[in-house]
Amino acid sequence: MLDRPRLAAVSAFSRLALPTAGDGRAGVTVAERHPLGLATVTLRRGAEAALPDRLSETFGMALPTGPKISGADGLSLVGTGPRSWLAIGAGGDPHFAATLGTALAGVASVCDQSSGYGVLRLSGPAVRALLAKGVPLDLDPSAFSPGDSAVTLAGHVGIVLWQVDDTPTYDVAVFRSYAADFWAWLTTGSAEFGLAVDAPIG
């Protein structure tokens, strides 16, 4: 029997140049969140009450309503539209989507997106100023705060953006096919502030 080659998860940003700030005073710090399990979750008709109950019973978490993020025990759900969420599992379990699909059987449809997105974490004292260059949102703390999410743009690239904490720290999910375009926007826009690249985080 011939041995079949094993497929390995490859970062959406693995072939892109990684600049670093030479003086150690970077205004923006970026770290890729990799590996992750990613999936879209879509509410099934008639399961409006059942899905929140299932999430509470199985994962001990609340279903976020609207453009919000909720999480527990390594699972997060980011609101991306009516009746739909982006599910994120830390650690890059290759069976993440299948396991989630089994857990939510009958109340939601789950589609694996683990190789479809790249996710970056952005932080630093100039991160809001960077995002203001291309993200058409009011990111003032009074309007967008930890736990808030949005499906929006960075320049001409579609992204899912959510705020992690009030440092502030943001996570950005980008379709793999647009990773190079987003990276070009990020590195160009942060040139005046300095950009540091940290090691990947799960």
MIMAR-724055 format. One record per residue (C-alpha): residue in three letters; x, y, z. Coordinates in steps of 0.02 Angstrom, whole numbers, plus 50000, padded with zeros to 5 digits. Layout:
N
ALAXYZ/...
***
This chain:
202
MET500005000050000/LEU500645017249955/ASP500845029750094/ARG499715044650068/PRO500505061650094/ARG499915070650249/LEU499145087750228/ALA499715101050349/ALA498835117250394/VAL499785131550311/SER499605149450370/ALA498735161550252/PHE500165173650286/SER501605161250279/ARG502375167650117/LEU502225186050153/ALA503665197150207/LEU503675200550393/PRO504395217850431/THR504985222150605/ALA505225238850691/GLY507085241650710/ASP507025253350860/GLY505895242750970/ARG504595256550981/ALA503295249850862/GLY501615258450868/VAL500745242950800/THR501075224750844/VAL500375210450741/ALA500315191950782/GLU499495178650678/ARG498235167650766/HIS498755150750698/PRO498295136850703/LEU496435139350732/GLY494865129550696/LEU493635140350601/ALA491855137250543/THR490295146450493/VAL488755143050598/THR487035146550526/LEU485445145250628/ARG484175133050561/ARG482385138150536/GLY481345135650693/ALA482865133650806/GLU482885151350874/ALA482645145351053/ALA483525128551035/LEU485215135150978/PRO485525146251131/ASP484975131951243/ARG486135119651156/LEU487625131451170/SER487275134351354/GLU487085115951393/THR488555109751289/PHE489825123751301/GLY489225134551446/MET489155149951335/ALA487865162351277/LEU487405164951095/PRO487945182451045/THR486535192750973/GLY486965205750842/PRO488765211050806/LYS489515203850964/ILE490725190151017/SER490465177251153/GLY491585163051209/ALA491965149251335/ASP493135134251348/GLY494135137951190/LEU492605141351080/SER492105158751023/LEU490675164450913/VAL490775180950819/GLY489155188250752/THR489345190950565/GLY487545193650509/PRO485745188750540/ARG485695170750603/SER487545168050566/TRP489195167550662/LEU491025163850637/ALA491555150250758/ILE493355149950819/GLY494205135750908/ALA495915138250985/GLY497265125450951/GLY496895121050771/ASP495975104550801/PRO495765097150625/HIS494085090050680/PHE493445106550751/ALA492065109250623/ALA491495091250626/THR491425090750815/LEU490485107250821/GLY489295101250686/THR488895085750789/ALA488615096250945/LEU487425108050854/ALA486555095050746/GLY484745099450711/VAL484895117550769/ALA486275124850659/SER487225121050500/VAL489125121150519/CYS490345123150375/ASP492225121250397/GLN493205137150358/SER494855132650441/SER495845134750280/GLY494745148750214/TYR495285162950329/GLY496835170250405/VAL496665178650575/LEU497825192250641/ARG497885200350813/LEU498295218950810/SER498795229350961/GLY499905243851010/PRO499705262351050/ALA499405267050867/VAL498225252950820/ARG496665263950818/ALA497565276850711/LEU498055263050590/LEU496295256150577/ALA495595273650553/LYS496545274550389/GLY495465261550305/VAL494085254650417/PRO492465264750400/LEU491935262550581/ASP491925273650734/LEU493165264350844/ASP493065276650989/PRO492795266851151/SER491075274651169/ALA490535266851004/PHE491565250850986/SER492185241651139/PRO492775224251196/GLY491545211151137/ASP490965221250986/SER491185214650809/ALA490875220650632/VAL490925214250454/THR491765228750367/LEU493205234150255/ALA495035238350277/GLY495415248450123/HIS494595238049986/VAL494745221350078/GLY493265213550167/ILE493635208650347/VAL492805202850506/LEU493415213750650/TRP493145211550836/GLN493865219950989/VAL494715208351113/ASP495085220151257/ASP495195238551301/THR497095239751278/PRO496455240351137/THR496765223751050/TYR495825218450893/ASP495695202350795/VAL495455202950607/ALA494865188350499/VAL495265189550314/PHE494835177650173/ARG496405168050124/SER496295174249944/TYR496425192250007/ALA497805189350135/ALA499145197350027/ASP498055212549992/PHE497675214950175/TRP499505212750222/ALA499995226050096/TRP498715237950171/LEU499295234050347/THR501145236250315/THR500925251950212/GLY499715259950335/SER500795256250486/ALA502425262450409/GLU502335279150500/PHE502045270650668/GLY503235255850654/LEU502625237950642/ALA503245223650751/VAL502815205450715/ASP502585193650862/ALA502615174650858/PRO500985166050809/ILE499705163150945/GLY498335149950945/
***
